């Protein structure tokens, strides 16, 4: 028995190393997706529980909902995508005026 650790990846063939790297990358991506969903749920719960105290705060909530809506639109739906973009421009313009 030795005190040295053995890097098993060095003893695998190239295909096995690539498969291992892919599995590790996939596990990392899945963990990041889970964390993002949890953070998004936390944000949405806070948005629902605390009323907006100003129009800019309400616009932040609306912007989040519009981003969710826009993400669900088919690529071909350029009309609704343009409408969402125009509304974001309105938010930016009106926010700068106040």
N, C-alpha and C positions, 0 to 999 in steps of 0.2 A: 504494500500500500504506500502511496506517495502523498505528499502534501500539496502537490501541484494539481491545479484544476485542468481538465481537458476540455478544449473547445471542440465540441462535437461537430460544429458546422464545418470545420476544416477537413474532417474525415468523410464528409458526404460528397456525392457527385454534384455537378453543376445544377442539374435539374432538381435535385432534392433541396439544394440551397435556395434556388429561386422559389420553389414551392413553400419553403419555410419562411422566406422573406415576405412572400405574398400573404401567408396566413398571419404573420405578425402585423403587417401593415393593415390588413383588413380588421384585425382585432382592435388596433389603435383607432381606426376610423369609426368603428362601431361604438367604441367607448366615447369618442368625441361627440358623436351624434346623440348618444344617450344624455351626455352632460348638457349639450346644447338644448335638447328638448326639455330637460328639467329646468334649466335657466329660463327658457322661454315661458314655460308654465308658471314659474315663480313671478316673472315680470307681468304676465297677463293677470295673475291673481291680484297682484298689487294694483294694477291699473283698474281692475273691477272694484276693488275695495276702497280706493281713495278717489273721491270726486275731484275733477279738475278745478283749480281755483282761478284759472285764467284761460283766455282763448288760446294762447300758445301751448298751454298744458293739454288742452283738448285736442289741439292740432297734432301733438305728439301721439296721442292715442289713435287719432284718425289715420295718421301716417303709417302706424304699425298695421292697422287693419287693411289699409290700401295696399301695403306691401304683400300681405298674405293673399289678398284678392288677386293682385297682379301676378303673383307666382303661380296661381291656379289657372290663369288664362292660357288658352292655346296660343301657340306662336303666331298663328294666322290672324288672331283677333287684334289687328293693329288699331282699330277704332277705339276699343276700350283701353288698350295700352296707352294710346295718345291722350285719352281723357284723364287717365291716372297721372301721366306725366304733366299735363296742363294743371291739374290740381296741385301737384307738388310745387310747380312753379308759382302758383297762386299763394301757397303757404309761405314760400320763401320771400316773395315780394311783400306780402302783408306783414310777415314777421319782421322784415327789415324796416317797414314804415312805422312800426310801433315802438 
